[in-house]
Amino acid sequence: MIVIPYWISNAREARYAVFRRSGLAPRYWQWIAGGGESDETPLQAARRESAEEAGIFESARFTALKSVASIPVSNFAETGWPDWLDVIPEYAFGVEVDDPALTLSCEHVDYRWLRYEEAIGTLKWDSNKTALWELRRRLTRAARIDIGREPPIE
């Protein structure tokens, strides 16, 4: 599951928070990411992970995106996956925040609020880029943000 925090300025310009991972793995930029626990739904997991990783209130406005990817289990550091499990579905959500000040957990060393063009060029994973494209398109269609033209996907 991935979550894209976004903030809309008074000028109706959207900014998206990208996060730099900590740890020994390559420190790439991505969205909030995590998996479900026990019998959590994807939305419940998104709310919990957003609270844990960025201090976003679970009562914030979450939007389920249609973007879904399949991630090979070999991409995860955890071991002990059942032999029959090859890929894990990655559900995507947007979450609007009222305050751009976030509280990072130890899972991240930094975050930045970026415009669409900056964010799409910073992200490592294609699934993250696709979800951002979808979120921006939805915000534009709903007239929440003003971009003046259709955003390209890279």
DAJO-V32877 format. One record per pair of residues at least 6 apart in sequence whose ideal C-beta (glycine too) atoms are under 8 Angstrom apart, sorted by the first residue. I is the first residue (numbers start at 0). J is the second residue. D is the distance in whole Angstrom. If there is no record, write none. Layout:
<<I;J;D> <I;J;D>>
//
This chain:
<<0;32;7> <0;33;6> <0;34;7> <0;35;7> <0;41;5> <0;44;5> <0;45;5> <0;48;7> <0;89;6> <0;90;5> <0;91;8> <0;92;7> <1;29;7> <1;30;4> <1;31;7> <1;32;5> <1;89;6> <1;90;8> <1;91;5> <1;92;7> <1;126;7> <1;127;6> <1;130;6> <2;30;6> <2;31;4> <2;32;8> <2;45;5> <2;48;6> <2;49;5> <2;55;8> <2;61;8> <2;91;8> <2;92;5> <2;93;7> <2;94;6> <3;15;6> <3;16;8> <3;30;5> <3;31;8> <3;91;7> <3;92;7> <3;93;5> <3;94;7> <3;130;6> <3;131;6> <3;134;6> <4;15;7> <4;16;4> <4;30;8> <4;31;7> <4;49;7> <4;53;6> <4;55;6> <4;93;8> <4;94;5> <4;95;8> <4;96;5> <4;101;7> <5;13;5> <5;14;7> <5;15;5> <5;16;7> <5;93;6> <5;94;7> <5;95;6> <5;96;7> <5;134;7> <5;138;7> <6;13;7> <6;14;5> <6;16;7> <6;95;7> <6;96;5> <6;97;8> <6;98;8> <6;99;5> <6;112;6> <7;13;5> <7;14;8> <7;95;7> <7;138;8> <7;143;6> <7;144;6> <8;14;7> <11;143;7> <11;144;5> <11;145;5> <12;114;7> <12;144;7> <12;145;7> <13;114;8> <13;115;7> <13;135;7> <13;138;6> <13;143;8> <13;144;4> <14;99;7> <14;112;4> <14;113;6> <14;114;6> <15;112;7> <15;113;6> <15;114;8> <15;115;7> <15;118;5> <15;131;6> <15;134;8> <16;53;7> <16;96;8> <16;99;8> <16;101;6> <16;110;5> <16;111;7> <16;112;5> <16;113;8> <17;28;5> <17;29;7> <17;30;7> <17;110;7> <17;111;6> <17;113;6> <17;118;6> <17;121;6> <17;122;7> <18;28;7> <18;29;6> <18;30;7> <18;31;6> <18;52;7> <18;53;7> <18;103;8> <18;107;4> <18;109;7> <18;110;5> <19;26;5> <19;27;7> <19;28;5> <19;107;6> <19;108;5> <19;109;4> <19;110;7> <20;26;5> <20;27;6> <20;28;8> <20;29;7> <20;106;7> <20;107;6> <20;108;7> <21;105;6> <21;106;6> <21;107;6> <21;108;5> <22;106;8> <24;76;7> <26;108;7> <27;123;4> <28;111;8> <28;121;5> <28;122;6> <28;123;6> <29;122;6> <29;123;6> <29;124;6> <29;127;5> <30;91;8> <30;122;8> <30;127;6> <30;130;7> <31;45;8> <31;48;6> <31;49;5> <31;52;5> <31;53;6> <32;48;7> <33;44;6> <33;47;8> <33;48;4> <33;51;8> <33;52;7> <34;44;7> <34;87;7> <35;41;7> <35;43;7> <35;44;4> <36;44;7> <36;47;7> <39;47;7> <41;63;8> <41;90;4> <41;92;8> <42;61;6> <42;63;6> <42;92;7> <45;61;6> <45;90;7> <45;92;4> <45;94;7> <46;57;4> <46;59;8> <46;61;7> <47;57;7> <49;55;4> <49;57;7> <49;59;7> <49;61;8> <49;94;6> <50;56;7> <50;57;5> <51;104;6> <52;103;7> <52;104;5> <52;106;5> <52;107;7> <53;101;4> <53;102;7> <53;103;7> <53;104;8> <53;107;8> <53;110;7> <54;101;6> <54;102;3> <54;103;8> <55;94;6> <55;96;6> <55;101;7> <59;94;5> <59;95;7> <59;96;6> <60;94;7> <60;95;5> <61;92;5> <61;93;7> <61;94;5> <62;92;6> <62;93;4> <62;94;7> <62;95;8> <62;134;7> <62;137;7> <63;90;7> <63;91;8> <63;92;6> <64;90;8> <64;91;4> <64;92;6> <64;93;6> <64;130;5> <64;133;5> <64;134;6> <64;137;8> <65;133;6> <66;91;4> <66;126;7> <66;129;5> <66;130;4> <66;133;5> <67;88;6> <67;89;7> <67;90;6> <67;91;7> <68;88;8> <68;89;4> <68;91;8> <68;125;8> <68;126;4> <68;129;7> <69;86;4> <69;87;7> <69;88;6> <69;89;7> <70;86;6> <70;87;5> <70;88;8> <70;89;5> <70;126;7> <71;85;7> <71;86;6> <72;80;5> <72;84;6> <72;85;6> <72;86;7> <72;87;6> <75;87;8> <89;126;6> <91;126;7> <91;130;4> <91;133;7> <91;134;8> <93;130;8> <93;134;4> <93;137;8> <99;112;6> <101;110;6> <103;109;8> <103;110;6> <111;121;8> <113;121;6> <115;131;7> <115;135;5> <115;146;7> <115;150;6> <118;131;6> <119;128;5> <119;131;6> <119;132;7> <119;152;7> <119;153;5> <120;153;7> <122;128;5> <122;131;7> <128;152;6> <128;153;7> <129;152;7> <132;150;6> <132;152;4> <135;144;7> <135;146;7> <135;150;5> <136;149;8> <136;150;7> <138;144;5> <139;145;8> <139;146;6> <139;149;8> <139;150;8>>
//
